[in-house]
């Protein structure tokens, strides 16, 4: 009944991790998969499985739910990283955790921990009674599942904790599993509704010199604010995950907006009097400087996690539409000034990249985005890859660009990308650093009977933690301990690792070979591009300096 009710309520994909205590539900899900009612995926690593489910959820969008099912004990704890990412990204995700009956808690029983509420505020826990026949059990289970799905519809992960008592596999009773006769055909027992919450009263404090900054967020919320920016003549600066939604809505997107914010003090003609922040912009410190200097800042995002690390937001709302804003008289010089600066920055970026003779992160990122087939999905790893795309690539409206920016961790990235490919059904590419790839190399472990994603994983291999080179600890005065503590060279042979997982591997030695390797092809493959970590800091500084010079002389 539990599996049936979850599918009726919108569960479309389930990632199952093998185990004993979750056997009854695993078998029920398998039966539903054979009937074509749900898509089943099997993974042996719970941490990777959690991120696969997260990717599936993002690929599904609003068309259904994804869940991950595991046994009791430490298996549950391994779902925590994916739960944190789902929580901070507002992604509905069902954590189906099998449990032991509570009377076994504290008795030394095998594989038994107090897992009810293990995720704390990250994922609210809905507790089911022990799965056994008793009077009124069906009504209790039905109502409990309804409550869990309602919580998931609000956005975020939900733990559905399910104690199972033995027997854990079908016995001789012909009524096990129980009959579903009399259930409404194809429908959940209770229908839930959700909708937008709008701002109270018209917003009047926004000025003609407003800038809109878009981070990682829902496309519909981005599009709504983009329409306001278009009507008001306000420039829009968007991180890679938000840029396609801005372009699709026809907004005045700046190609090099982040570089403009990070190339030094803004010129007087570019300094905003007010700002709107949509979602979670987390890539550059320049955003924080602009928000601190703006007179009025509005945040549009998930309540209560709107973006305000500088504590400058005057109003926060989960939704902002044109009817909520009283637009000021436009400043005819405002948007043109930003566009001129943006064009100067784009020219400087293109010239700088063209002058590089060896493959570098920004070059590879720009080449990758240009080469993607129409309508592709692009997953960006944290640290440098997402920043390289932000700095150098030309945004495209036809792509779905996704990154785990809720907590911006590097864990689970291969699995998230695989889930995106399987959930969306679209050709999917991932751009990852070598440490990010190695951290979730088990995401390549897919059994021979499992669906294989159409996923190309591009690995920027600089043999260590290149992101630290551009941070404070990468300065020359910290060189003595940098390489061992932050550089962390590993010397791993990625081709050999891929061979062990029976995944095709290509080493692209230059941009021509990279373009050839990126041609669409079915299945899972890895494309490795080697770069020089020692040059990361210098290249980053050179690109910023080139943009600053171009904007000053424009």
ZAKE-415865 format. One record per residue (C-alpha): residue in one letter; x, y, z. Coordinates in steps of 0.2 Angstrom, whole numbers, plus 5000, padded with zeros to 4 digits. Layout:
// ZAKE-415865
aXYZ;...
This chain:
// ZAKE-415865
x500050005000;x501450125004;x502350104987;x500650114978;x500150274987;x501850364984;x501750324966;x499950394965;x500550554974;x501850584960;x503350474964;x504150444947;x505950384951;x506550274965;x508450244969;x508550084979;x510050034989;x510149844993;x509849805011;x508849685022;x507749795033;x507149895017;x506749725008;x504849735009;x504749905001;x506149864988;x505149724982;x503649824981;x504549954971;x505249824960;x503449754957;x502849934952;x504349954940;x503849794931;x502149864929;x502850024922;x502150134936;x503850194942;x505650194936;x506850094947;x508750134949;x509850024960;x511550094967;x512650014981;x513250174988;x511950274998;x512950434997;x512950424978;x511150364978;x510550514987;x511350624974;x510750524960;x508950554967;x509350734969;x509850744951;x508250644946;x507150774955;x507950914947;x507750834930;x505950804933;x505550984938;x503751004943;x503150834934;x503450724949;x504550674964;x506050564966;x506550464981;x507950364988;x507650204998;x508950125010;x509150005024;x509350055043;x510850115052;x512350205044;x511550185027;x510350325033;x511750445038;x512550435021;x511050525014;x511350675024;x512450765011;x511150754998;x509750805010;x510750965015;x510951004996;x509050974993;x508651075008;x509651235004;x509151214985;x507251194989;x507251024979;x505850904984;x506650744988;x505950594998;x507150505009;x506350335012;x507250265027;x506950085033;x507050065052;x506949935066;x505549935078;x505750065091;x505849935105;x507549885098;x508250055101;x509650055114;x509649865116;x511249835106;x510249755091;x511149745075;x511149895063;x510049995074;x510150185078;x508950315083;x508650375065;x506950465067;x507350645064;x509150605061;x509250745048;x508650875061;x507951035053;x508650985036;x507350865032;x505750855043;x505350675048;x503650595045;x503650435056;x502650285051;x502050145063;x502849975062;x502349895045;x501149755051;x499349705049;x498249785062;x496549865063;x496550045055;x498250025048;x497850075030;x497050235035;x498550285046;x499750245032;x498750335019;x498650495030;x500550485034;x501050475016;x499950615012;x500750725025;x502550675019;x502050725001;x501250885006;x502950935015;x503950884999;x502750984988;x503251144999;x505051114993;x506451025001;x506850845007;x505750745019;x506150595028;x504850455028;x505450335042;x504750165040;x505050035054;x504849855047;x504649705058;x505049525052;x504549435041;x505449555029;x505049445013;x503449365007;x502949215017;x501649085013;x500149205016;x499349234999;x498849415005;x500649475007;x500849605000;x499149665004;x497749684991;x497449854984;x495649814979;x494449964981;x495850094979;x495350244968;x496150204951;x497750304948;x497250434961;x497950484978;x496750484992;x497050674995;x497350814983;x498550954989;x498751124981;x500151244982;x500451414975;x501451574975;x501451694989;x501551874983;x502252024991;x501052135001;x500752294993;x501652384979;x503552404980;x503952584978;x505752604985;x506652534969;x507452674959;x507852694940;x509652644944;x509252474950;x510252314946;x509552144946;x510752004952;x510151824949;x510851674957;x510251494958;x508451484958;x506851424950;x506651474932;x504851544934;x505351654949;x506851714938;x505751744923;x504451844934;x505851964940;x506651974923;x505052044916;x505052184928;x506852224924;x506452224905;x504952344908;x506052464919;x507652454909;x508752374923;x510252274919;x510252094924;x511852004930;x511551814932;x512551664937;x512651524925;x511251424933;x510051574931;x510651644915;x509551534903;x507951584912;x508351764910;x508751744892;x507151644889;x506151784896;x506951904885;x507852004899;x509352124897;x510651994903;x512452054903;x513651924896;x515151974908;x514152044923;x515051944936;x516752004930;x516152184930;x515752164948;x517452094952;x518552204942;x518752334955;x517652484960;x516252514949;x516252674939;x515052814944;x513852784930;x513752604935;x513352614953;x511652564958;x510452654970;x509452494973;x509552304969;x508552154968;x509351984972;x508451834965;x508951664972;x510651624979;x512151714970;x513651634978;x515051634966;x515851804968;x516251924982;x515852074970;x514052044973;x514252074991;x515152234988;x513752304977;x512352254989;x513252345004;x513352504993;x511652504986;x510352604996;x508952484995;x509052294993;x507552174990;x507751984990;x506651864981;x506851684986;x506351544997;x505751595014;x506551595026;x508251565017;x508251725006;x509951785002;x510651915014;x512351875021;x512752065023;x511152095032;x510552235021;x508952175014;x507452285017;x506152175010;x506151985007;x504751894997;x504551724989;x503851804973;x503851974964;x502852014949;x502552164939;x500952204948;x501952204964;x503152344959;x502752534955;x504052564942;x505052734943;x505252844927;x506752764918;x508452834917;x508952834898;x510752824902;x510752674915;x510552514904;x511552584889;x513052624901;x513052444908;x512952374890;x514452474884;x515452414899;x514852234896;x515352244878;x517052304882;x517252164895;x516752034882;x517952094870;x519352084883;x518851914888;x518851844870;x520551924867;x521351864882;x520651684879;x521251684861;x522951734867;x523151574877;x524151434869;x523851294882;x522151234887;x521551334902;x519951324913;x519051474906;x519451424888;x518851244891;x517251314899;x516851434885;x517251294872;x516151174881;x514651284882;x514751334864;x514851154858;x513451084868;x511951024857;x510351124857;x509251084872;x510650994882;x510850994901;x512451054909;x512951014926;x514351124934;x515451064948;x515751174963;x517451264965;x518251324948;x517151244935;x515551344938;x516651504940;x517551474924;x515851464915;x515351614924;x516851714919;x517051654901;x515651564893;x514251654882;x512551614890;x511351514880;x509451514882;x509151334876;x510151254890;x509651194907;x511151234918;x511151154935;x512451154950;x512251104968;x512351284974;x511251254989;x512751215000;x514051214986;x514851054991;x515850944979;x515150784985;x513950684974;x514250774958;x514450634946;x512850554953;x511850714953;x512350734934;x511850554931;x510150584939;x509950744929;x510150644913;x509050504918;x507650614925;x507650744910;x507950624896;x509050754888;x510850744883;x511850794898;x513550854901;x514550884917;x516050994919;x516950944935;x518650974943;x519750824947;x519450824965;x517550834963;x517650694951;x518650584962;x517550624977;x516150534969;x516950414957;x515750284963;x514450374953;x515150284938;x514750114946;x513150064937;x512549884937;x512349794920;x510449784922;x510249974926;x509850114915;x511350204909;x511250394907;x511750484892;x513050584901;x514750654896;x515850704911;x517150824907;x518550824920;x519750974922;x521250884929;x522551004937;x523050864949;x522350954965;x521351094972;x521551234960;x520151334968;x521351374983;x522551454971;x521451604968;x520951624987;x521951705000;x522951555005;x523651544987;x524551704989;x526551694988;x526751725006;x525851565010;x526851454998;x527751355011;x526251245016;x525151275001;x525551124991;x525250995004;x523851065014;x522851154999;x523551094983;x523350914988;x524050834972;x523450654970;x524250584955;x522750474951;x522650394934;x520850434928;x520950324913;x521350174924;x519950214936;x518750234921;x519350064914;x518949984931;x517150044930;x517049994912;x516750174907;x517450244891;x518850374893;x519550504881;x521050614885;x520850774875;x522550864873;x521951024865;x520351114860;x520151024844;x520150854852;x518950924865;x517750974852;x517850804844;x517550714860;x516050824864;x515050764849;x513350694855;x513450504859;x512350384869;x512950314886;x514150364899;x515850424895;x517250534903;x518250664894;x519850714903;x520750884899;x522350914909;x522751094914;x524151174924;x523651214942;x525151334945;x524451444931;x522651464939;x523051614950;x523951704936;x522651674923;x521251724935;x522151894939;x522551924921;x520751904915;x520152024929;x521452154925;x521052144906;x519252174910;x519652324922;x520752404909;x519452384895;x518052454905;x519052604911;x519652654894;x517952624886;
